Each structure stands twice: as structure tokens, then as C-alpha cells.
């Protein structure tokens, strides 16, 4: 990261997460983390769960989201909330970006 207070998009490397999915890690400490996740059309964020609270904003694109067995389509400007332990995942319908915030920090993203 370029600075503890300021992060500049062009200086944060993209990490490959899965086929068609890349992630940038923005500001974080032990209690909170923000990540930008870029999806190509058709990419799948596999169903998973974690002990973190997650709130996400759809910056661009269209996504089919499944949370705790229910599915909805979300597009730019929409968002979603995932309580700890709830199974969730997505399929990218139109290429786009999700902005994810986690509490506490996803230590597994830092390894």
C-alpha cells in the first residue's frame, strides 16, 4: 500500500483470486478491511462462509448473488450484507466490480 492513510488505485497490485476474479486490498487494520474485487463476465465466486461480517457495494456490472439459500440479481448502485457464518457466493452476469468491507480483517487475504 502506498500510505497508511491514502491508497491510490494505480499503486495497489491486483491479486488473482480465481479464474476471472482479481482483488485489490485497500485500507485495513485488525478490525476492518476494504477490498475491490473485479469479475469478468461468467466468473463465479464459489459458495463459502466465514466468521466475518461483510457488507458489499456493487460498483459496476450485474451479479447474481446467493445468500443463505436465497438468490437475487444486483447491479451497479446496489449492495448486500452478509452476517457471520452465512453461506454466500455470486455469478457475474455482466463484468463488474464489488467493493467488500469486512469486520474483522480477513487475515487469510494477507497471506
N, C-alpha and C positions, 0 to 999 in steps of 0.2 A: 504494500500500500504506500501511496505517496506521502501521506501525512496522517497523524492521529486524528486531526480534526476534519481534514478535507480529503476527499478521494476524487480523482479525476478519471473519468471513464477511459480515456485513451492510455492511461498508465496502469490500469488494472488488467492483468492477464486473464484470458478465458481458459477455463479448465474443462476438458472433455469429461462428461458425466456418463453418458450412454450414447448409443447411436442417435445422431441428430439432436443431441442436447449438450449445451455448454453452459457453464456457470461462472459468474464473476462475484467475488466476495467483497462487499463494501465494509463499512464500519462495524466493529464488534468489540465486545469485551466479554467478561464471564456471563453476563446476564442477558445480552441481546446481540442479534446478528441480522444483517440485511444482505440478501443475495439477489442478483439479477440472473434469471435463467432464460436462455434463448433456445427456442424449439423450432426445428424445421417441420414443415407440413408432414403429418403422418407419424411423427416421433411420439413415443409412449413413455410417460412417467409411470413406471410399474406401480401397482398397488403396494403400499407399505404403511407402516405406522412407526411412531417414535414418541418418546416421552415429553417432547417439546410442544409448547403452544405455537401455532403457526397462523399468521394472517398474511394473505397474499392479494396483490393488486394486478389485474390484467392490463399491462401497459399497451400491448398491441396483440393482434391476432384473435383467433377464436379457438376455444378449448372445450372439450367435453370432460367435465370433472365428475369424479365419483367420490363421495364422502359418506362413510358409514352405510354403504349399500344404496344410496340414492344418487342419481345422476342428473346433472343439469349442464346446459351449454352456456358458457360465459364468453363475453367479448370485451374488447377494449373499454376501459372505464369501470368494469365490474370487479368484484373481489370475492374472497371467501375466507372463512375462519375454520380452523381445524383444532379441536381440543386434543389434549394429550391422549395417545393410545387409540385414536380413531383411524381406521384403515381408509386410505385415500390414494388417488392416482389420477392421471389425466391422459387424454389423447389430444394431440394438436391437430385441429381441423384446418386452420389457416396459420401459416408461420407467424410466430409472435414471441413476446417476452412476458414472463411473470416476474414480479418483484415480491420476494418472500422475506418475511421478518419472523425470526424465531426467538423464543424465550424458553430456557436459557440458550446460550450459543450452542450451535451444532459442532461440538468438538470433532466429530467424525469428518466434517468438511475441512478441517485444518490439517489433516494428516496426509 
